[in-house]
Amino acid sequence: MNRSHSRAASCRLFSSVAAFTLAALAAGQAAAADELNALVWCDHTDPALIEPFEKANDVKVNLKEYEGTGAGLSILEQSQPGDWDVMVVDAVDVHRVIDMGLLGEMPADALPTADLFPELRMEENNTKDGKTYAVTEKFGYNTISFDKTKVDPKDMEDLSVIWSDKYKGRIALYDYYLPMIGLVQLGLGKKTADLSDADMPAIEEKLSAMKTVSKQVSDVVSSQTALATGEVDILVGGGEWITASLAKDKPDLDWIVPKQGAMRWAQSIGVMKDSKKPDLALKFVQYILSPEGQARLATSSCYWGMPTNQKAGEHLADEQKKALRWDDQPAYLKNTQLYPIPTAELDQKMQDAWTNMMQQ
């Protein structure tokens, strides 16, 4: 399981754009004077995001989509130094890539760090020993998505609803243990950063209760489909990346950050240490972090999410900002936490607890 996989899977149900992007770019940009190779998540494969950079810089951007940090590292291990110029990676895994000697330092003064939401600068994740190796480009939430015509929206303001009998048989659970256990930890009034072995008995009890009241525990596509078609009224683990892109056709679908909080995911982008074109690679990162690039990334055909650059709001339509809950972000950021980062031993216990719940 991995964080990027869920959002990548979402696009495959509702859009086919990413599937043919590479071929389209190859055909349309064959005469470009230069090339750039990037390992990315599926939201970067939207031509609406990539083509403006290509045209402005007379460059062909070769994109390879991957799902999950492990898969990205496997690609790098099978490649030659210098094969790749840019990488998008889960923000909590940036140090893992740095420690492998794969990311290069970027000049801090060349990045629009001051324009980012303060909570998304994430220096502890993107820097090491005072050097900047990555910058957060997009974020969002694992929380509660719901059909506001089928449930009482006020009930969604409390995380205890995810194990309550009130909506028994009308709930889908997203099948990814890490953010789901994190949500339970928040629902119990505790911080995800403090999650330990001692918390597991109470968490397992709530997981069992959640399974009892749920209709299904499934991957993002099945869960999203169930919510969109009315098979379920609540999706636990969803968020703006589930409902925002559907807002126009499914206006009754909504999402919220409950009073206890929610899980926050974030993705970063950096320049590869062995890139043969570091200046062009940095220019690509700067474009992605620009207000225009951020607005296009936020509304990518693969999955929507919040841009980290606050100035991107100037380039988003009012209906797009409404779907992303733009005006609520300051409060949401203060009331959300990053995924748990467990030790290997605790991670195994968490996975075992999730497996036991699934087999219930």
N, C-alpha and C positions, 0 to 999 in steps of 0.2 A: 504494500500500500504506500502511497505517497501523496503529497499535497497537490502537486501540479496535475496529477492524473485526474483528479476529480473535476477540475475546471476544463481540462482537455476533453474529457469524456462528454461534458455538457455540450460542447460545440458540435460534436458529431451527430447529435440528435436534431439540432435545430439549424445547422448551417453546413454546407458542403464547400464553403469557400476555402478553408484551410487545406482541403484535400488536393486541390489542383493549383495551389499558389506557387509551388516551386516550379512546376512546368510552365506556368504563365510567365513567371519572372524570367526564367531562362530564355523563353522565346522572345519576350519583349525587350530584354536588355542585352541581347547578344552582342551588340556593337559597343557596349560600354568600355571606356578606356581603362578602368581598373576594376578589381574585384575585392570583396570582403566576405569572409566566412564566419558565420555566427551560429553558435549552439543556443537554441532558444526554446521557449515554451510556445504553445500554439497561438497565443494571442499576438505574437510578433509576425505571424505569417500572413496577416491581412494586407493585401496590396494597398489598401487605403493608408496604411501606416508606413509601408516600406517604399512605395514608389516616389513620394515627394523627396525623400533623401537621395534616392538613386538619381533622379532627374537633376536635383540641385548640385550633385557632386560628380555626375557622369561616372557612376559606379554601378556595378551589378552586385547585389547582396545575395550571397548563397546561404540559404537558411536550412538548417537541419533541426527539426523538432524532436525533442525528447521529453520523457515523462519520468520525473524523479531524479534526485541527485545521483543516486547509484548508477542509473543508466547513463547519465551525462559523463560521469567519471569513467565508465567503461569505454565510451566512445573516445575519450581523450587518451586512455591507455592504449587503444588500438591505433592511434594516430601518430604522426610524426610531429616533433616540435615545430611550431610555426604553421601547422595546418589550420589552426583556428585562431581567430582574432578577437572575438567577443563571446561572452557567455552570460546567459541569464540563469540565476540559481536561487533556490530558496534562501531567504535572508538568514535563517537560523543555521544554514550550512556553509555560509561564506568562509568562516574560519577553517572549516574542514578542507576547502579548496585552497585557501592561502597556505595552510600548513603542508600541503602536498607540493607547494612551489609552483602552482599553476597560474595564479593570478598575478598581474603586474601592478606596480604602484601607479596611481593616477594623481596628477597634480591637484591638490585640493582647491586651489584658487581657480581652476578651470571648470569647476562643477558648481551648479546653482544651489548649493547646500542651504543657504540662507532662505531660499524660497520654499523649501520643503516644510511640510507640517513638522513641528518640533519632535513629535513622538515618532516620526518616520525617518529621522536622520540616522538613528540607530548606530551611532559611532561604535558602540561596543561590539556590534556585529560586522560592520563594514570596514573597520580600521584595525590596525595592529601596530604596536610600537610607534604610534603617532603618524603612521602612513595610511593613506586611503587606498583600498583595493577594490571597493565596490560602492555602489550607491543604490539606495532603495528606490524603485521605480513605480511600484504599484502595490496596493494592499486591499484587504477586504475582511469579511467576517464569516466565521462559522457560528451560526446563531439559530434563530427560528424563522422559517418562512411559513406563510399560511394564506388561506383564502379568507379574506376579511368578511365575506358574505356568509361564510359557513361557521365561523367561530366568533367569540366575543374578543375583539382586539385587546381589551383590557386584560384578559386572562393571559395574553402572550407577554405581558410585562413582567411576569414572574416565572423564573426557570422551573419552579416546582410543577408547572403544568406538564412538563415532559414525563413525569411519572404519576400524574394524577389520573384518577378513573374517569374524570369528566368527559374526556374525548377518547375513551377506550375504543380501539378498533378503527380510529380515524387518523392515526399517526404513522408516518414513515420515519425510520431512523436511518441516517446516513451511515453506511458501513465503513467507517474508518475510526479505529479505536482512539487515536491520539486526541483529536479535537473533541470527540464525544466524551471521553473520560475527563478532559479539561472542563467541558461544560458542566458535568456532574460535580466536579470539584468546586466550581464557582457557585453552583446551586446549593452546595453545602456550606457556603459562606467562607470558603478558603481560597488562597491564591494558588495558581497553577505552579508558580515558581517554588512553592513550598511543598508540593506534592511528594509524599514519601510512602514507604511501606506501611506506616501506621494508618494512612488514609484509605488503604485498599479495602478493608472489610466494609466500611460504610459505602464506598464507591460501588463495590460488588452488589451490595444490597439494593442500591438505587438502579443499577444496570438491570437487575432482575425485574424490578418494578417497571422499568421502561419497556422491557421486552413483553411483559404481561399485557400492557395497555396498547402496544403497537399493533399495527396491521402487518407491517413488513419491515425487514432490515435489508437494505439493498444498496447497490452502487448508485452513483449520482444520476445516471441516465434513467434507471428504473424509478428512482425516488422522484426525480423531476417530472417524469412522465405521469406518475401517479398523482402528483400535486396539480399538474396542468390539466389533467383530464377529469379531476374530481374524485378519483379513487380514494384519495386521502385528503384531509383538510389542513394537515400540519406536517411540515418536514423539519425534523430536528437535525441541525447541522448545516442547514441551508444559509442563504444570505443574499446579498445583492448580486453575486455572481450566478445565482439561480434564477432570480426574478426580474432583475433590471432589464435585461435584453428582451424579456417577454412583456414588459409593461404596456406596450402599445396594443398588443393583441390579447393580453390577459390582464386587464386593469384591476381585476379583483385580487390578484396575487400581490402579497406584500411581505415585508420582513421587518424585524425590530431587534434592537439590543435591549434585553430585559434589564430590570433594575440591578440584578446581581452581576451583570456584565455578559461578555461573550468572548469567543476566541478570535484573535486577529492573526491573519496570515499576511505575509509580505514577501515580495520577490525583489532581488537585487540584480544589477548588471555591472559587469566589469570587463576590463581588457586583459586578454591572455598575456602572460609573461613573455612567451616566446613569439608573439605576433610579429610578423615581418612588416606590418603596416600599422604601428602603434598610433601614429598621428591620425590616420583615417579611422581607426577603431575608436579612438577617443572622440573624434568628431561625431561618430554614430551614437555613442553614449550621450554626448551633449544634445544631439537631436532628440533622442528618446526622452531626455529630461527637460526639453524645452516645453513651454506652454502648449505649443501646437502639437508636438509629438505626444505629449502626455494626454491631451484630449483624444487623440486618435487611438492611443493605447488603451485608454479607459473604456472606450466603446468598441473595442475590437470585435469582429464577427465571431471569434471563438468564445470569448467570455468577457463580460464587463467587470470592472473593478474600479476602486478609487485611485486616481492619480496622486502621487506624492507631492507634486508641485502645486502649491496653492493657486498659482497664476493660471493654471489650466482652466479654471472656472470661467475665465473670460472667453474661452473658445468652446464651451459646451452650451448647447441649447437648454432652455429652461426645463423642458420635459426630461432631458437627459440628467440634469442636476437633481431634479425631483426624484427620478428613479434611483439615483445613487445616494439619496439623502444628504446632499451636499451641505445643507445648512445645519444638519445634525452632527457633523463630523467632530467638531470640538468636544462635544459632550460624549460622543461614542468613543473617541480616542482615550479620553480620561477613564472610561469605564470598561475597557477591554484589555485583555492580556494575551501575551504570546503563547504559543503552544508549549506544553511541558517539554522539557529537555531531560528525560530520565537517564539514569545510568543504564548500562546494558542489563544488569540484573533486574532493576525496577521495570525497564521496558518489557522484559520477558513476562513479568508478573502482570503487567497491564494487558499484554496480548493474550495471556492465558485467561484473564478475567473476561475479556471480550469474547474469546472463543467459547467459554463456558456459558456466557449469556446467549450467544447465537445457538447453542445446542439445547437451550432450555425448552 
